[in-house]
Amino acid sequence: MEFTYKEKEYGAFYFTNGLIEFFQDRIPESTQDYKSTEDFESNAHINGILLKDMWYDVKGAQFMQCRSREDK
């Protein structure tokens, strides 16, 4: 998934082992790992604001990407 929030780009990768990696584009230290879809939906945030609470303010939301890397 890719989207823009407050002029910054963010992304999330869904791995086949169920892990979701969420990050600000080109900022490696921003990476957040979630163990499941439920964990991501409940806890993913930007600067402490949950994604689910800001979703109507995001722009250009794209599709979810799936990676087959099992070792993440």
Number of C-alpha atoms within 10 A of each C-alpha: 14 20 19 17 17 8 9 11 16 20 19 22 17 20 19 14 14 14 20 22 19 22 21 20 16 10 9 9 8 14 14 17 17 19 13 16 13 10 13 21 13 13 16 21 17 16 8 8 11 15 18 13 9 12 12 9 10 17 15 10 14 11 10 11 12 14 13 10 10 10 8 13
